Amino acid sequence: MRVTNNSVCQHLLCRYCYFLSFVFFSLALLAIAALIPRKWSDYSQQRCNLNICVSNTGIHSNIIVPIKNNVFNWSENILLDGIGIDTISNYTYLSFGWGDRDFYMSTPSLRDINLSTTLKALFLPTSSVMDVKGYQSIPNYLEVKCIKISQIDYLRLMEFIQATFQVDAKGRKIRLGDGHTTNAGFYAANGSYSVLRTCNSWTGEGLRKANVNTPLWDGLSFAIMWHLRSSCD
């Protein structure tokens, strides 16, 4: 049986069309999942009087909490004047973000993105890092949204953030290096980064610990911000 060039081209074209259809269908499912909330009306009946905030850099989302309130004090859990190189210890807020160690530490901005590092972070399980920043006020140069949660939910969120840090034999958090700004530092973290568990997935997981609604697929920072609501009715 003779195979013509036309039949080969048609076969390759069909395979290409199938592949494009699969990619389009997958992206459409993810887009829909980003718009669907995980819960519709399951609100806490407890008193919500504690603030938490989430910031959006356009790619990454970060959880911002007060240094201390009447239920938790971060100054007892992390060395504040050792976070960044500015030696400031009178911060009012701390920002926490989790992500791929190599990508986070070597990519201060979008123009510094390295293709090999990005592909490795997305498709291979890689070591992770905590990006910690100290603020004297809520940053106004980022998109930030704040909500109130209950005391029990707040403590669950603090436990989740605490458990993400790797610690040494003495229980101290392990600082790996300076951050990309003078108020930031990188710390060793637990968990592996991959396309299935991204920086925004970590934020979403933490918010769910605090009974805060998140999208069905929390891989995008804008989706987390869009769904962010108080966990109280």
Steps between C-alpha positions, in 0.01 A plus 500: 500500500644832395504784749490842343649819637149642527382217727805545725437874523133441578594253774746744658246782472239289680742420783589868529131593513435240771789637703377859468149388595635328812699810601203729441264270692743477793545877515125550482447260792762680708345838421159376608645343816667832585159667500316235704519533880573195712204578724191712452354588839692320775580790731636497852262598777786620717594860559741624234721775639851422373642639175697315236596630156602347168720680250522438127815579302337391175663156521547423868258534789618554856335489840547813713431495874575729796822440689293450811146515630324361803534138381838469323838676505742442212785671685511190720534276196736678260788745540350822368821701465652216298235472231650751256817703478335821620541389867155635580325319782196723549295341224123499540420231241665192352439363151544129426530340159602145403650382175774326304838569661708550186235703318415724796858572601636557148209692347453845655289619204336369182795608287722263702297189417718210388327243276680195638432602862135565417447167323675313781280673759182418309557141398736354762449484878746756636613640833295784640563825681310749715521864390451713813462879492457749782280809463433797724164547326292311245677556163303731272701418187352149480147375459403412858169373632429462872229302676404403856505147639433341836760433768489123447544539124781751550693256720453225240652728237795585727559128562495436126756775430718383788495140377617609154838614635786256532677527836842398626578269791424781745163575340617822335390602152776464243579825315650428156577850377392856434180570315464718192414803714665630815206392715499138381674171564478142374450205735513125445153353461324166506325352200585466131401750233349377172239597244247321722601693814601858430555810711133590463394146592687549828312825564172329421582212734577740783178694446297179506660415835352830617157413361534760222347421163733437206453406134466139395832545319726740686798506266454869408538792738215701347256213565592491869451876527166484318357241738642650820217562748463508874427158647223654714142550393 
